[in-house]
Each structure stands twice: as structure tokens, then as C-alpha cells.
Amino acid sequence: MIWYVLASFFPCVLVVLLSVLTRNKWVGTILTLIIIGASVEKGFFHSEWIIFIDVVSLLAGYLIIDQLELHKKEDD
């Protein structure tokens, strides 16, 4: 059960965090995809549903970044 909860929130938070840190929504999304892809390759996923939930959560994180425009630089 904990795997499904983590799969629903972790990729979304990771996309938002990495996009804010790098100030680029594409870099944050690609880095998250690389991390998830590496964990799938290593066999840390127990079912296909977890991979599906990860993809949906990753898309939600991308949409959050795109709508709130957190990745844009602020000129002081």
C-alpha cells in the first residue's frame, strides 16, 4: 500500500523541486524521468500499476510547474 502512495506523490514533488532548483521545467522533468527509469531498470517496482501512477504523477507535476510558472527566473 505504501508503494502506491509514494508513487502518487513522489514524482510530482520531485518534478516541482528539480524544476525550481534548475529554473527549467524540461530539465526537472527529464531528471525525474531518468531517476524513475533507473529505478525501474533496477527492479524496484512491484507492479505495472505503480509505473502508471508514477507517469500520471509526473504529468501532474509538470502541469503544476507549467501553470504556476515556478520555473521562471525573477529579476530583482
C-alpha positions in Angstrom: 0.0 0.0 0.0 2.8 2.4 0.8 4.2 2.0 -2.7 1.1 3.3 -4.3 1.0 6.4 -2.0 4.7 7.1 -2.7 4.1 6.6 -6.5 1.3 9.1 -6.4 3.2 11.9 -4.7 7.0 11.4 -5.1 7.3 12.1 -8.9 5.1 15.2 -8.7 7.1 16.7 -5.8 10.4 15.7 -7.5 9.4 17.4 -10.8 8.4 20.6 -8.9 11.6 20.6 -6.7 14.0 19.9 -9.6 12.3 22.4 -11.8 12.5 25.1 -9.2 16.2 24.3 -8.4 17.3 24.3 -12.1 14.9 27.0 -13.2 13.9 24.9 -16.2 10.8 22.8 -16.3 12.2 20.5 -19.0 15.4 19.7 -17.0 13.4 18.9 -13.9 11.1 16.6 -15.9 13.9 14.8 -17.7 15.9 14.4 -14.5 12.8 12.9 -12.8 12.3 10.5 -15.8 15.9 9.4 -15.5 15.6 8.7 -11.8 12.3 6.7 -12.3 13.8 4.9 -15.3 16.8 3.9 -13.4 14.7 2.5 -10.5 12.5 0.6 -13.0 15.7 -0.9 -14.6 16.9 -1.9 -11.1 13.6 -3.7 -10.4 12.3 -1.6 -7.5 8.7 -1.6 -8.9 6.4 -4.4 -7.8 3.6 -3.9 -10.4 2.7 -2.1 -13.6 0.2 0.0 -11.7 3.0 1.7 -9.8 4.7 2.7 -13.1 1.3 4.0 -14.4 0.7 6.0 -11.2 4.3 7.4 -11.5 3.7 8.6 -15.0 0.4 10.3 -14.0 2.1 11.9 -11.0 5.0 13.1 -13.2 2.5 14.7 -15.6 0.7 16.3 -12.7 4.0 17.8 -11.5 4.7 19.1 -15.0 1.3 20.7 -15.2 1.7 22.3 -11.8 5.1 23.8 -12.8 3.7 25.0 -16.2 0.5 26.6 -14.7 2.2 28.3 -11.6 5.3 29.3 -13.6 7.6 28.5 -10.7 10.4 27.7 -13.1 10.7 31.3 -14.4 13.5 33.5 -13.2 12.7 36.5 -11.2 14.8 39.6 -12.0 15.3 41.7 -8.9 
